[in-house]
Amino acid sequence: MEMILWIAMFSGVVVVALLVKTSRQRHGWDTPEPGKPTAIYRGKHITVLPSANRQLWKYRISDPLGMAEPVDSEWYADPETACAEAISRVAARGGNLTEHRRD
């Protein structure tokens, strides 16, 4: 009985640790290259890129299979805004990159 109690407590600690770790990360975003958050959302590859002086940020949405030209956004003040705008754009456009291209 004591062993079951210890296992339950350990499992609870592990679950809490994973929940805390997940809550601190941006939803679904990874940073394989430092300072360049990336995500796959609704079948599109999204990368957030800094300007040369790292004062502004933009997103690039591309087709992972290369079937459409990538779309670059305007510049944003911070990477969080660029990430949110990229997700909103893909959600609103249904993944169609060619119709709503910004240069």
C-alpha positions as CSV (number, residue, x, y, z in Angstrom):
1,M,0.0,0.0,0.0
2,E,2.8,2.4,0.9
3,M,4.5,1.6,-2.5
4,I,1.3,2.6,-4.4
5,L,1.1,5.9,-2.4
6,W,4.7,6.7,-3.4
7,I,4.1,5.9,-7.0
8,A,0.9,8.1,-7.0
9,M,2.8,11.0,-5.4
10,F,5.7,10.6,-7.9
11,S,3.3,10.5,-10.9
12,G,1.6,13.7,-9.6
13,V,4.9,15.5,-9.3
14,V,5.8,14.5,-12.9
15,V,2.4,15.6,-14.2
16,V,2.7,19.0,-12.5
17,A,6.3,19.5,-13.8
18,L,5.1,18.8,-17.3
19,L,2.2,21.2,-17.0
20,V,4.4,24.0,-15.8
21,K,6.9,23.4,-18.6
22,T,4.2,23.4,-21.2
23,S,2.5,26.5,-19.8
24,R,5.8,28.4,-20.1
25,Q,6.2,27.6,-23.8
26,R,4.4,29.4,-26.6
27,H,1.8,27.1,-27.9
28,G,3.4,24.8,-30.5
29,W,6.4,27.0,-31.1
30,D,10.0,25.7,-31.2
31,T,13.3,27.5,-31.6
32,P,15.7,25.2,-33.5
33,E,17.7,28.3,-34.4
34,P,18.3,30.8,-31.6
35,G,15.9,33.7,-31.9
36,K,13.8,32.3,-34.8
37,P,10.6,30.7,-33.4
38,T,9.1,28.1,-35.8
39,A,5.9,26.2,-35.9
40,I,3.8,23.9,-38.1
41,Y,0.2,25.1,-38.1
42,R,-2.6,23.7,-40.3
43,G,0.0,22.2,-42.6
44,K,2.0,25.5,-43.0
45,H,5.5,26.1,-41.8
46,I,5.8,29.4,-39.9
47,T,9.1,31.1,-39.0
48,V,9.5,34.4,-37.2
49,L,12.5,36.3,-38.3
50,P,14.3,39.3,-36.7
51,S,15.5,42.3,-38.6
52,A,19.2,42.9,-38.8
53,N,19.3,44.9,-35.6
54,R,16.7,42.6,-33.9
55,Q,14.4,45.6,-33.2
56,L,11.6,44.4,-35.5
57,W,10.2,41.0,-36.4
58,K,8.2,39.5,-39.3
59,Y,6.8,36.1,-40.1
60,R,7.3,33.9,-43.1
61,I,4.6,31.3,-44.0
62,S,5.6,28.6,-46.4
63,D,4.4,25.3,-47.6
64,P,6.5,22.5,-46.2
65,L,6.3,20.7,-49.6
66,G,7.4,23.9,-51.5
67,M,4.2,23.9,-53.6
68,A,3.6,27.7,-53.1
69,E,5.8,30.7,-52.8
70,P,6.5,31.8,-49.2
71,V,4.6,34.8,-47.8
72,D,6.4,37.4,-45.7
73,S,4.6,39.8,-43.4
74,E,5.1,43.4,-42.5
75,W,7.4,44.2,-39.5
76,Y,6.1,43.9,-35.9
77,A,7.5,45.4,-32.7
78,D,8.1,42.0,-31.0
79,P,8.2,38.3,-31.8
80,E,5.1,37.4,-29.8
81,T,3.0,39.7,-32.0
82,A,4.5,38.3,-35.2
83,C,3.8,34.7,-33.9
84,A,0.1,35.6,-33.0
85,E,-0.4,37.4,-36.4
86,A,1.0,34.4,-38.3
87,I,-1.3,32.0,-36.6
88,S,-4.3,34.3,-37.1
89,R,-3.5,34.7,-40.8
90,V,-3.2,30.9,-41.5
91,A,-6.4,30.3,-39.5
92,A,-8.3,33.0,-41.4
93,R,-7.0,32.1,-44.9
94,G,-7.4,28.4,-44.6
95,G,-3.8,27.9,-45.7
96,N,-4.2,29.6,-49.1
97,L,-0.9,31.4,-49.5
98,T,-1.1,32.8,-53.0
99,E,-4.3,34.9,-52.7
100,H,-3.2,37.1,-49.9
101,R,0.5,37.6,-50.5
102,R,2.2,40.6,-48.8
103,D,5.6,41.8,-50.3
